[in-house]
Amino acid sequence: MSTVIGSMHQLVGDNLIWLAADQRQIHVLNLRSMTSRAMVCDTRERIGTMIAANELVAFTAENKATVFVGELIGQGLTKKFRFINAGQKLAITCRHRTVACATLQRDHAFVYIWHFDTQQGKSFRVERNASPISMAMDELGLLLQPSTETILLCQFLSTTSHDSDDLIYHTDAVCWRFTYAGECLHSIKQRLGDYNDTCDDLQFCTWTGTRFIPASHNGLFMVQRESLWDPVYRTRVIHKFEFDENSDTFRGSLHPRLQNTSYDRSGVVWWEDTFIGTETEEVEESIIAHLGPTTYSFLEPRTPSDPKIPRTIVPRDRQNGQNDQNDQNDRKDVFMNDKWVVRSYPGTFHVFCYDHTMQLPTTEGTLNGIGDWEAFRPVIKRCK
């Protein structure tokens, strides 16, 4: 099963999406209307990967040979297409009405782009001898750009340099922009400042994926790279930085929490200039913490700091202690956009709403097919 961050839980607009405990269905809950739907593979196989964005959710069975795609809004039928080059190095993404898959083979990379409405696909190959793409790597990040019918293929390469007698490690972001027809328009290569992925405790990591997660409505993305540091306990290490598709530039996080180290085991996410974490040095047991735009204190971030009454949602398939091992790895997952912040715990989601025009229920209830929910008033503590 994929361990890419967010593959088990995602927040897209008003929709909270997650994989059920039995790993055979995906739940889509609209937080605004409090309505839900479930999606499954037509053979009821276990689900291997999942990605959602804008209007669609795409997922694969464990063998990754078939990709299933459904709409986040409505109760329409789930569509599917086969990806004949599927394998363990499969990368998948979606944006608006388009899904893209890519896989790295020994001598080439294969990219397939599929449109939900027409159910038509296009594909192209990137030959090893005609491109610097590393076919030996397990990692390939994808960013679809449907408005221009282009796709960005990204890798992160470890390099070294010498400073006197010291060997300095670097990480270079290398990207190529292709048309849907396979024409390479240009490439990007940028050193990621003092970020590197070869620090001592990460040198034996297995990289499991790269995702571009929207951090604004105008082309700013939070890039999340995940590695499996301890295969036995499935310890996740998450690396985070930013990409601006308008200027084709990468940069490190603007928050000091993520500048002093290349990785973050707790949970820090951002939307525009507002940072949300799972804890601070002053308040370790918080559900969420507003980290402000530049420091730990509450500094009037653009996202309002007075959320409406939050709701706790307990999925029925996670009640009574029925949690799988991956829940333990997701204890500190937090997701946000301009309207919602969601913190996941084993068996529970805490949901905070920042849209003060929204009429939300303030008591408790049960969601058909999901489980129980209740509203509560949080205790707010200010950081020093």
N, C-alpha and C positions, 0 to 999 in steps of 0.2 A: 504494500500500500504506500502511496506517495506520502512523504512527510514535508512537502513544501509548505511553508507558512501560509496560512489562510486557506489551504486546500480543504481543511476540515470545517472552518468557519469563515464566512465572508460577510461584509456589509456593503451593499450596493444601493445607493439612494435610500429609499424607505424600506428596502428588503434585507432581511437577515437570512442568510443561507447557511445550512450546515449539513454534514453527513450524519445519518442516524447511527446509533450504537452498533447495529448489526451490519453496518457498512453496505447495505443493499438498497437504500433509498436516500434521496436528498430532500430535505424540507426547505421550502421557501415561505417565509413568514413576512407579510407586509405589515410593518409596525404602525403605519398610519390607519389602515382599515382593520387591522387585527384579523386578517383572513390568511389562509395558508393553502398550500398545495404540496403534493409529494411527487417526485420523479424517480423512476426506476429504469434499469436496463431491461429490455424486453425479455431477456432470459433470466431475470432475477439474480444475475451474478453479483458478486461483491464488486463495489466500485473502487477503482484504483486511483484516479485523479479527478479533480474538480476545479473549475475556474469560472468566475462570473464577472460580468462587467456590463454597465449600461442597461441593455435590454435582454441579454441572454445569459444562460448558464450552460456550460459544456462540461461533460464528464465522460469518462471511459470505464469500461470493465477492466478487471485486473490484467487481462491479456493485452489491453490497449489497442486492439485491432479495430474496434468500432468506437466511434465518437458519437455520443448522444447529445442533442442540443434542444433546449426548451426555452420558452419565453418567461421572463420574470413576472410579467403582467398577464393576467388572464388564465384560462384553463385549456389553452390549445394543446394539440397533440405534440408529443416530443418527436423530433425528427432525428435522423441518424445518417452517417456516412462511414464508409470503411477507409481506413488508413493502412494501405498495404505494407508500408515500410515501418510500421510500428515496432518499437523495441524498448529496452530499458532506458534508452537515452531520449525518450520522447519529450518534447516541449510542446505545450499547448497554451493558447491565449485566445481571447475574444474581445471585440470592441464594436459597439453599436450592433449591426446585424451580420457581422462577419466573424468567422472562426479561422484560426490558423494553427497548423501543426508543423513541427519540424523534427527531424531526427538526424543524428550524426552517424554515418556509416564509416567504414574504414577508409574509403577513398573519395567520399563526397558527403555533402549535406543535402537533404531532400526537404523541400518546403511545399506544403499543400495549403491552399487558401479556399475557403468554402463560404458561400453566401446563404443565409438562412432562408430568405424568401424565394430565391430562384432554385435553390438546392443544386447549384452548379459550382464546380470547383476548377481551380487552376493550379498548376504545379510547376516547379522548376528545380533544377539541380545546381549546386555550387560545387564544381570539381575541386579536388584538393590541390592539383597542380596549377589551378588558375586563381587561387584565393589563399590568403593567409589564415583562414579559419582553421582552428585546431580540431581535427577530427578525433584526437585522442582524449579530449576533455569530456566529462559527463555533463557539462553545463552549457546551455545555450539560452539566452534571454531573448524574448520576442516582444516587440511592440508594434501592433497594427496601427496604420494611419489610413483609415478608409477614405477620408476626404480627398486624399491625393493618390489613392490606390498604391500605396507603398507599405513596406514592412521593414522594420529595423531588426537586425540580427546582432546580438551583443555577446561578447565573451570578456572575461576578466583574467588577464594573464599576469603571472608573477614574474618579476624581473629583479635584477640586482645591480648595484653600482658600488663603487669604492670611494670612501672618504678617509684619506690617510690609510691607516691599517684596518679600518672597520669596513665590514661588508654590510651594505644597507639594502633592505628589502623594499620593493615597491609593488604596487598593483596598477596595471594599466587597463583602462577601459578601452576596448576596441570594438567598434560597431560598423556595420555596413548597411546602407539603405538600398533596398532592391525594389523595383517595380513588381507588380503581380506577374509580369511576363518574364521576370528573372534578370532584367537589366540592372547592373550595379550602378547607381547614380553617383554615389560618393561614399567615402569612409571617414570615420572619426577615430582618433586615437588621443587619449588624454590620460595623463598620470593623475591618480587620485590622491594628491597631496601626501600627507603622512599616513594615509590608510594603507595597510597591507594585510594580507590574509595568511602570512607565514609565521606568525608569532608562535612561540614554543608550544603552547597548549593546543594549537590548531593544526600543527604540521601533519597530523595523521587523520585529519578530517576527511570525510567523504562529502563532496559538494552535491547537494540534492536539488538545487534549482534556483532560478532567478525570476523575480516577478516585478512588474511595474505597476504600482498601486496609485491611483489618482490621489493627489494631495491638493488639488484645486480644480476649478472648472476651466482653467485656461492653459493646460499643457504642462503643469508641474506634476511630477511623479515621485513618489517615495520608492526607491529601489531596495528590494529586500532580497539578500542572498542568504540561503540557509545551508548549513552543513550539519551532518550527523557526526557529532564529536565522539560519542560513546555508543557503538552499535548495540551493546548489551542492554544498557538502560535507555537507549534512544534519546540521549541528551542532545537538545537542539542548540545551536549557536546561530544567532541571527545578526547579519551585518546590514547596516542601513546607511544610505546616502541618497542624494537627490539627483534627478535628471529633469532638465527643462527642454522639451522638444521644440520650443520656438527658437532657441539659440543653439540647440544640439550640444549642450554642456552638462557635464557632471560636476557635482560639488558635494563636499561633506556636509553633514547636518550642521545647521546654524546653532544648535543647542550644545552647551558645554558638556552635558551628560554623554553625548555621543562623539565629542571631539577628542577626549583623552584616551579613548580606546577604540579599536576598530570594530568591536562587536558588543552586543548587548544581550544579556541573558534575561533581563527582566522584560519590561515592555514599554517602549517609548514610541509613539506615533505622532504624526503632525498633520495639520490641515492649514495650508498657507503658513502663517507665522505662529500658529498656536500649537503648543506641544502638550500632549497628554501622556501621563505615565501611570504605572500601576502602584508605585510607591515613591517616597522621597526619603532622604536621610532623617527628616524630622518625624514623618508619619509613615511607619513601615507597614501598617496593617490597613492601609486605605484601599478602597475599591478602585477609585481612580484619583489621580492628582493632577491639577492644572499646574504645569511646570512653567507656564508663561512663555513669552517669545525668546527670552535670552537667559533667564535665571530660574531658580527653583521657586521663587516667590510668585504670588499672584500679581501680575503686572498689567491688568486691563487688556488681556488678549482680545483679538477680534471676535473670537467665539465667546458668547456671554458666559460668565462664570457662575450663573445662578440657574442651573438646570431645573426644568419642571419636575414634578413628582416622578421619580423613576419607577420602572416596573421590573420585577423579577419574574423571569419565565423559566419554568422547570420542564424540560422536554420529558414526555411520558416514558420514552425509551431509555432515559437516564435516571429515572426515579428508582427508589429502593436499592440504591447502591450498584445499579447495573452500569458501571462505567468500564470502558476498556482502557488498555494501557496508554493509549494516545491521549486520553483526557489528562493524565498527569503531566504530559509534556505541554499541554495547552493551558495550564493553570494561569499563566500570566499573559495570555493573548488579549490584546485590547485593539479595538477598531474604531475609527471615527470618520465622519465627514462633516459637512457644514450644518447638519441637523441632529445627528445622533452620535453618541459614544456608547459602545458596547464592550463590556468586560465579561469574558467567559471564565467560568469555573467548571470543575467536573460536575456535570449534571445540571448546571444553572447558568443563565445569562442575566446579567444586570444591565438594564437598558436605560439610558439617560437621554432626554429629549431637550433640544435647545430652541425649537421652533415654538415661540410663545403664541402663535396664532392657531396652533393645533389643539383641537379639543380631544383630550385623552381621558379614558376612564380612570377613576381614582379609588376603586375598591379592589375587587378580586374577581376571578372567574376561571373558566376552563376553555381552552382552545381545542376545537375538534381535531383529533389526530395529532396534537402537539403535546398538551399537558396543561398544568395549572399556571396561573399567573397571579401576582398580587402587586399592589402599589405600596410604596413605603417612602417615608421622608428621611433622607440621609442626614447624618451628622456631619456638618461642614467644619473643618479645622483649617486655619490659615497657617501656611508655612512661615517660619521666622524670616 
